[in-house]
Amino acid sequence: MTAPVAKRIRWLPSQWPADAAGRRNMALLVQLRWIAIAGQIATILVVHFGMEIRLPLTSMLVVPCIAVLMNIGSLMILRRRADITHAELFLSLLFDVLALTTQLYLSGGATNPFISLYLVQVALGAVLLHRWSVWGIVAVSSACAAMLAIAYRPLDLSEPLEGHLFDLHIVGTLICLIMIAVLLVLFMTRMTHNLQQREAYLARLRQQAVEEEHIVRMGLLASGAAHELGTPLAQLAVVLGDWRHMPQIRKNPTLVEEVGEMEAAVKRCKAILTGILMSAGEARGEAPEVADVRSFMEVIARDWRTANPGLALRSDFGPHDYPRIVADPVIRQAVTNLLDNAREAGATYINMMISRDSQWLHIAVRDNGRGFSPDMLADVGKPYRSSKGRQGGGLGLFLVFNVVRKLGGRVDASNGADGGAMVQLRLPFATLALEEESDGE
């Protein structure tokens, strides 16, 4: 491949989705702060104008305004970033504690029944933060509550409410208890769900790491075997070449035909070993094949028909224009594995369907074999999970799943309504397609 063409090849490694639990939890804290802002403003106005308890309106309304600015800043961060750090969650909760302390200081201090709202911040910290950070929130909240028992601005009650402070405290305590219960149920359950999703995501990462380590071991074994088998195959090719020129064999047409068949088999074995080495990363990349999708898939189908002459394979292409792609040998091997699996499952007819949309290349292999068992469908793509009942089965689909996943695609397996199995590969053109050069190049 020439240098200009090589520059146009764009390989995009598959990327894992970012762990978004911190981002989601920050979004929930922003929602909770909006509720707190609305609740504070409504409570201040009702108490000051409805109950005629004179409050320092200007000072108390400044706090929700600052909280609004805090929320706007948090939303801007959420739009620019895919994750939120633990320190940012801690500072967000600390801001809410200090904002609550300011409002309580201006409205009766420890005598204000809404002092129990500190428990909401502590509960949120217990779910979201590390141990040292949780104790930090506990320490700050306790210090603020203790300070409010000593220093605060007393409530300026109107004349009709004089002597009824305890009754007001009881009613306020009941309202505060209901608010805490509702907020904890609404937000704690959602935050716990976010954390559970993160743990499930990490578990999938660990499982994939184990599977990829397994693939590396198999790749090393296959590469070593390919190197070891190369020498005896070369010797067989030399011996067969000598046989072809021996008078005894040249005089016998049957022997000449058999020698030709053996030479063809040796060439096929050498081609398979070359494909193994290329898939393992050896002798690869210097001259990668570039082809349009239709010709690439037709070559795969032709080679498979040659190796399996007694089995019908049909190739159907959708009415689309297909781009030029980098014909990676691992894709060829993945499709060949699907065809081999269909043959080994007892299929007498295989249909390979190729189509596309704006972003994806779809390759579906449908057969009339015995299909997948329910247990196999549940574990499809995992190593050594096979319906063939023999040792080492299931590695073909396992390799297919991992190859497609590395390319940023996905694999779907199902059974047909009239029997047989269907496996569909979805491969992104962002990974496969050849990036066109600009007109100026």
MARKENU-895643 format. One line per 3 residues: number of its first residue (from 1); their letters; for each residue x, y, z of C-alpha. Coordinates in Angstrom, 3 decimals. Example, Ala and Ser with C-alpha at 12.3 -4.5 7.8 and 13.67 -1.06 7.14 Angstrom:
BEGIN
1) as) 12.300/-4.500/7.800  13.670/-1.060/7.140 $
END
This chain:
BEGIN
1) mta) 0.000/0.000/0.000  1.303/3.438/-0.889  1.817/6.126/1.719 $
4) pva) -1.115/8.365/0.621  -3.521/5.447/0.950  -2.062/4.474/4.310 $
7) kri) -2.753/7.976/5.591  -6.420/7.570/4.815  -6.888/4.496/6.969 $
10) rwl) -8.517/5.369/10.268  -8.543/2.826/13.037  -10.696/3.792/16.008 $
13) psq) -10.220/1.523/19.016  -13.364/0.544/20.833  -14.001/2.742/23.820 $
16) wpa) -15.658/1.876/27.027  -18.518/4.095/28.204  -17.398/6.345/31.029 $
19) daa) -18.486/5.540/34.577  -21.275/8.128/34.884  -22.431/7.391/38.453 $
22) grr) -20.761/10.556/39.815  -22.247/12.650/37.031  -25.739/11.275/37.602 $
25) nma) -25.483/11.801/41.338  -24.357/15.388/40.825  -27.380/15.892/38.573 $
28) llv) -29.590/14.567/41.379  -27.964/16.981/43.846  -28.721/19.823/41.421 $
31) qlr) -32.360/18.713/41.256  -32.512/18.531/45.050  -31.042/22.027/45.279 $
34) wia) -33.713/23.378/42.895  -36.349/21.900/45.207  -34.592/23.469/48.209 $
37) iag) -34.464/26.863/46.480  -38.171/26.775/45.653  -39.021/25.546/49.155 $
40) qia) -36.928/28.236/50.852  -38.434/31.064/48.813  -41.987/29.796/49.365 $
43) til) -41.418/29.287/53.105  -39.834/32.729/53.542  -42.721/34.473/51.782 $
46) vvh) -45.429/32.511/53.615  -43.840/33.063/57.028  -43.103/36.749/56.455 $
49) fgm) -46.304/37.824/54.726  -48.789/35.102/55.642  -47.894/34.457/59.272 $
52) eir) -46.534/37.987/59.806  -43.319/36.722/61.379  -40.879/39.424/60.394 $
55) lpl) -37.781/38.028/58.712  -34.702/39.719/57.200  -36.002/39.252/53.648 $
58) tsm) -33.039/40.711/51.817  -30.475/38.588/53.632  -32.525/35.399/53.433 $
61) lvv) -33.288/35.777/49.710  -29.597/36.233/48.920  -28.941/32.597/49.882 $
64) pci) -31.290/31.087/47.250  -29.835/33.458/44.663  -26.339/32.157/45.428 $
67) avl) -27.721/28.613/45.233  -29.138/29.398/41.785  -25.683/30.514/40.635 $
70) mni) -24.219/27.338/42.136  -26.699/25.232/40.171  -25.985/27.055/36.926 $
73) gsl) -22.265/26.473/37.411  -22.883/22.791/38.196  -24.986/22.371/35.049 $
76) mil) -22.254/23.943/32.927  -19.755/21.473/34.389  -22.129/18.566/33.725 $
79) rrr) -22.461/19.564/30.079  -18.709/19.738/29.534  -17.621/16.690/31.514 $
82) adi) -18.412/12.991/31.351  -17.680/12.344/35.032  -17.627/14.124/38.379 $
85) tha) -14.898/13.685/40.977  -15.451/12.696/44.575  -14.104/16.064/45.766 $
88) elf) -16.718/17.909/43.684  -19.528/15.903/45.258  -18.103/16.648/48.703 $
91) lsl) -17.906/20.393/48.013  -21.447/20.391/46.636  -22.820/18.808/49.814 $
94) lfd) -20.697/21.150/51.947  -22.198/24.150/50.143  -25.708/22.888/50.914 $
97) vla) -24.802/22.495/54.612  -23.462/26.053/54.804  -26.474/27.462/52.912 $
100) ltt) -28.857/25.713/55.319  -26.843/27.016/58.264  -27.132/30.599/56.993 $
103) qly) -30.906/30.361/56.621  -31.308/28.810/60.068  -29.092/31.501/61.623 $
106) lsg) -31.384/34.189/60.209  -34.593/32.444/61.313  -34.309/31.312/64.912 $
109) gat) -31.249/29.049/64.942  -31.722/25.790/66.863  -35.312/26.766/67.724 $
112) npf) -36.197/26.474/64.020  -37.678/22.971/63.449  -36.071/22.788/60.022 $
115) isl) -32.710/22.210/61.702  -33.449/18.506/61.177  -32.691/19.006/57.457 $
118) ylv) -29.034/18.499/58.365  -29.901/14.787/58.435  -30.659/14.871/54.699 $
121) qva) -27.142/16.105/53.944  -25.596/13.495/56.235  -27.671/10.701/54.647 $
124) lga) -26.693/11.805/51.140  -23.049/11.942/52.179  -23.260/8.426/53.612 $
127) vll) -24.352/7.132/50.188  -22.182/9.259/47.887  -18.925/9.929/49.702 $
130) hrw) -15.928/8.027/51.024  -15.671/7.350/54.719  -13.453/10.322/55.583 $
133) svw) -15.669/12.663/53.573  -18.841/11.438/55.276  -17.325/12.142/58.684 $
136) giv) -16.333/15.560/57.369  -19.989/16.321/56.549  -21.019/14.963/59.967 $
139) avs) -18.436/17.142/61.721  -19.376/20.305/59.830  -23.126/19.700/60.320 $
142) sac) -22.678/19.024/64.050  -20.520/22.121/64.490  -23.057/24.294/62.664 $
145) aam) -25.963/22.879/64.712  -24.043/23.494/67.954  -23.261/27.054/66.878 $
148) lai) -26.927/27.715/66.090  -27.829/26.791/69.680  -25.667/29.710/70.865 $
151) ayr) -25.616/32.331/68.127  -28.662/33.114/65.967  -31.150/35.825/65.134 $
154) pld) -34.331/35.284/67.215  -37.676/35.148/65.482  -39.656/38.391/65.584 $
157) lse) -43.169/37.051/66.291  -46.263/39.079/65.635  -48.571/39.856/68.569 $
160) ple) -51.163/37.127/67.789  -48.403/34.473/67.804  -46.809/35.529/71.066 $
163) ghl) -46.814/32.590/73.481  -47.450/30.042/70.714  -43.845/29.368/69.757 $
166) fdl) -43.998/25.758/70.976  -47.123/25.066/68.918  -45.386/26.511/65.850 $
169) hiv) -42.358/24.345/66.575  -44.499/21.175/66.701  -46.201/21.978/63.386 $
172) gtl) -42.858/22.842/61.792  -41.297/19.630/63.091  -44.110/17.552/61.545 $
175) icl) -43.709/19.317/58.196  -39.924/18.872/58.338  -40.275/15.153/59.134 $
178) imi) -42.534/14.612/56.130  -40.136/16.565/53.892  -37.134/14.530/55.028 $
181) avl) -38.959/11.222/54.499  -40.128/12.176/50.992  -36.733/13.549/49.930 $
184) lvl) -34.853/10.536/51.224  -37.164/8.082/49.447  -37.094/10.028/46.164 $
187) fmt) -33.394/10.739/45.969  -31.716/8.028/48.001  -33.331/5.265/45.936 $
190) rmt) -32.228/6.926/42.690  -28.677/7.470/43.949  -28.493/3.879/45.163 $
193) hnl) -29.618/2.751/41.710  -26.828/4.819/40.124  -24.263/3.193/42.383 $
196) qqr) -25.635/-0.268/41.598  -25.301/0.476/37.881  -21.689/1.503/38.455 $
199) eay) -20.958/-1.736/40.300  -22.577/-3.752/37.510  -20.489/-1.844/34.958 $
202) lar) -17.287/-2.558/36.897  -18.259/-6.223/37.103  -18.639/-6.309/33.308 $
205) lrq) -15.218/-4.692/32.945  -13.662/-7.345/35.172  -15.361/-10.105/33.172 $
208) qav) -14.125/-8.637/29.899  -10.602/-8.364/31.298  -10.705/-12.087/32.116 $
211) eee) -12.011/-12.905/28.627  -9.376/-10.767/26.928  -6.639/-12.441/28.947 $
214) hiv) -8.033/-15.754/27.717  -7.902/-14.479/24.136  -4.290/-13.379/24.567 $
217) rmg) -3.339/-16.851/25.763  -5.103/-18.461/22.807  -3.466/-15.983/20.431 $
220) lla) -0.022/-16.831/21.761  -0.764/-20.533/21.455  -2.086/-20.137/17.891 $
223) sga) 0.873/-17.992/16.854  3.360/-20.474/18.297  1.573/-23.386/16.626 $
226) ahe) 1.541/-21.524/13.298  5.298/-20.970/13.485  5.920/-24.599/14.425 $
229) lgt) 3.704/-25.963/11.639  5.266/-23.722/9.012  8.443/-25.811/8.742 $
232) pla) 6.844/-29.265/8.196  4.383/-27.774/5.709  7.273/-26.280/3.731 $
235) qla) 8.979/-29.680/3.758  5.767/-31.342/2.551  5.525/-28.825/-0.289 $
238) vvl) 9.094/-29.629/-1.354  8.486/-33.384/-1.183  5.259/-33.110/-3.200 $
241) gdw) 7.074/-30.984/-5.787  9.700/-33.708/-6.115  7.037/-36.390/-6.403 $
244) rhm) 5.316/-34.532/-9.224  8.510/-34.826/-11.322  9.142/-38.507/-10.574 $
247) pqi) 8.692/-40.727/-13.685  6.680/-43.333/-11.782  4.105/-40.738/-10.791 $
250) rkn) 4.047/-38.768/-14.042  3.086/-41.961/-15.901  0.085/-42.547/-13.593 $
253) ptl) -2.712/-39.941/-14.041  -4.377/-41.017/-10.798  -1.225/-40.376/-8.800 $
256) vee) -0.708/-37.024/-10.540  -4.238/-35.991/-9.557  -3.726/-37.099/-5.940 $
259) vge) -0.409/-35.229/-5.711  -2.175/-32.123/-7.032  -4.882/-32.484/-4.387 $
262) mea) -2.234/-32.848/-1.675  -0.413/-29.755/-2.951  -3.679/-27.815/-2.900 $
265) avk) -4.325/-28.988/0.680  -0.815/-27.931/1.736  -1.312/-24.504/0.117 $
268) rck) -4.612/-24.116/1.970  -2.955/-25.033/5.264  -0.214/-22.464/4.620 $
271) ail) -2.841/-19.824/3.799  -4.659/-20.607/7.050  -1.425/-20.297/9.028 $
274) tgi) -0.680/-16.984/7.307  -4.130/-15.750/8.335  -3.477/-16.832/11.920 $
277) lms) -0.205/-14.921/12.023  -1.823/-11.832/10.498  -4.683/-11.968/13.017 $
280) age) -2.120/-12.291/15.806  -0.482/-9.075/14.626  2.499/-10.542/12.784 $
283) arg) 3.267/-9.545/9.188  0.252/-7.252/9.361  -0.181/-3.604/8.451 $
286) eap) 2.482/-3.343/5.787  0.070/-4.087/2.968  -3.474/-4.331/4.397 $
289) eva) -6.118/-5.150/1.849  -8.568/-2.425/0.866  -11.816/-3.482/-0.811 $
292) dvr) -15.442/-2.538/-1.093  -17.821/-4.439/1.159  -19.492/-6.422/-1.636 $
295) sfm) -16.271/-7.819/-3.102  -14.834/-8.510/0.354  -17.894/-10.546/1.407 $
298) evi) -18.092/-12.335/-1.946  -14.469/-13.473/-1.571  -15.254/-14.830/1.900 $
301) ard) -18.292/-16.693/0.546  -16.339/-18.038/-2.458  -13.477/-19.344/-0.305 $
304) wrt) -15.918/-20.971/2.112  -17.833/-22.660/-0.725  -14.526/-23.993/-2.087 $
307) anp) -13.687/-25.512/1.309  -17.260/-26.844/1.793  -18.439/-27.901/-1.684 $
310) gla) -21.377/-29.967/-0.453  -23.157/-27.176/1.432  -25.302/-24.440/-0.120 $
313) lrs) -24.338/-20.876/0.819  -26.292/-17.919/-0.540  -25.136/-14.298/-0.313 $
316) dfg) -27.778/-11.556/-0.361  -26.851/-7.883/-0.569  -29.271/-5.099/0.173 $
319) phd) -29.907/-2.399/-2.469  -27.195/-0.141/-1.103  -23.945/1.452/-2.148 $
322) ypr) -21.179/0.066/0.018  -18.028/2.005/0.943  -14.446/0.841/0.651 $
325) iva) -13.180/-0.657/3.899  -9.956/-1.999/5.345  -10.517/-5.743/4.898 $
328) dpv) -9.125/-6.819/8.247  -8.370/-10.577/8.401  -10.053/-10.779/11.811 $
331) irq) -13.375/-9.806/10.197  -12.881/-12.514/7.571  -12.139/-15.010/10.342 $
334) avt) -15.194/-13.925/12.363  -17.561/-14.414/9.417  -15.911/-17.735/8.546 $
337) nll) -16.389/-18.888/12.141  -20.105/-18.147/11.897  -20.381/-20.145/8.681 $
340) dna) -18.419/-23.034/10.216  -20.656/-22.995/13.292  -23.746/-23.221/11.087 $
343) rea) -22.264/-26.189/9.247  -21.345/-27.949/12.497  -24.872/-27.341/13.837 $
346) gat) -26.264/-29.558/11.076  -27.319/-26.895/8.589  -27.872/-27.911/4.993 $
349) yin) -28.515/-24.370/3.786  -26.937/-21.078/4.901  -27.968/-17.579/3.932 $
352) mmi) -25.524/-14.696/4.478  -27.322/-11.316/4.348  -25.402/-8.044/4.083 $
355) srd) -26.992/-4.603/4.457  -26.134/-1.192/5.831  -27.489/2.041/7.238 $
358) sqw) -25.827/5.414/7.700  -23.496/4.241/10.486  -23.443/0.455/10.597 $
361) lhi) -22.598/-2.515/8.410  -24.938/-5.449/9.107  -23.826/-9.024/8.420 $
364) avr) -26.351/-11.741/9.284  -25.784/-15.493/8.974  -28.994/-17.525/8.950 $
367) dng) -29.109/-21.337/8.752  -31.634/-24.174/8.890  -29.791/-26.157/11.562 $
370) rgf) -30.964/-27.091/15.030  -30.606/-23.557/16.401  -29.580/-22.432/19.857 $
373) spd) -30.857/-23.998/23.036  -32.329/-21.611/25.655  -29.291/-22.124/27.889 $
376) mla) -26.959/-21.429/24.974  -28.796/-18.216/24.077  -28.463/-17.024/27.674 $
379) dvg) -24.670/-17.561/27.622  -23.926/-17.013/23.945  -20.491/-15.522/23.331 $
382) kpy) -18.930/-16.966/26.483  -16.024/-19.425/26.157  -16.741/-23.145/26.218 $
385) rss) -20.506/-22.628/26.026  -21.547/-24.779/23.083  -24.408/-26.976/21.937 $
388) kgr) -22.034/-29.324/20.094  -21.241/-31.369/23.172  -17.511/-31.660/22.511 $
391) qgg) -14.415/-30.403/24.285  -13.302/-26.928/23.232  -16.665/-26.052/21.715 $
394) glg) -17.953/-22.489/21.850  -14.622/-20.826/21.122  -15.728/-19.793/17.632 $
397) lfl) -18.610/-17.625/18.843  -16.492/-16.418/21.768  -13.864/-15.104/19.357 $
400) vfn) -16.541/-13.581/17.110  -18.066/-11.671/20.020  -14.717/-10.335/21.169 $
403) vvr) -13.524/-9.352/17.688  -16.719/-7.413/17.030  -16.626/-5.811/20.472 $
406) klg) -13.051/-4.642/19.921  -14.143/-3.010/16.677  -16.883/-1.116/18.510 $
409) grv) -19.759/-3.263/17.242  -22.186/-5.763/18.699  -23.442/-9.297/18.075 $
412) das) -27.054/-10.503/18.355  -27.978/-14.188/18.351  -31.476/-15.615/18.040 $
415) nga) -33.505/-18.541/16.709  -35.718/-18.244/13.654  -39.465/-18.679/13.932 $
418) dgg) -39.295/-21.667/11.545  -36.162/-23.165/13.109  -32.464/-22.627/12.656 $
421) amv) -30.262/-19.924/14.121  -29.349/-16.396/13.106  -26.330/-14.399/14.248 $
424) qlr) -26.105/-10.751/13.242  -22.944/-8.636/13.367  -23.192/-4.845/13.548 $
427) lpf) -19.894/-3.170/12.659  -19.443/0.627/12.749  -18.248/2.313/9.557 $
430) atl) -16.339/4.734/11.832  -13.954/1.840/12.505  -14.019/0.033/9.157 $
433) ale) -14.563/2.586/6.430  -11.721/4.136/4.501  -11.565/7.846/5.188 $
436) ees) -11.717/9.728/1.906  -8.994/12.156/1.077  -9.927/15.744/0.485 $
439) dge) -9.830/17.090/-3.052  -6.779/19.137/-2.235  -4.612/16.150/-1.422 $
END
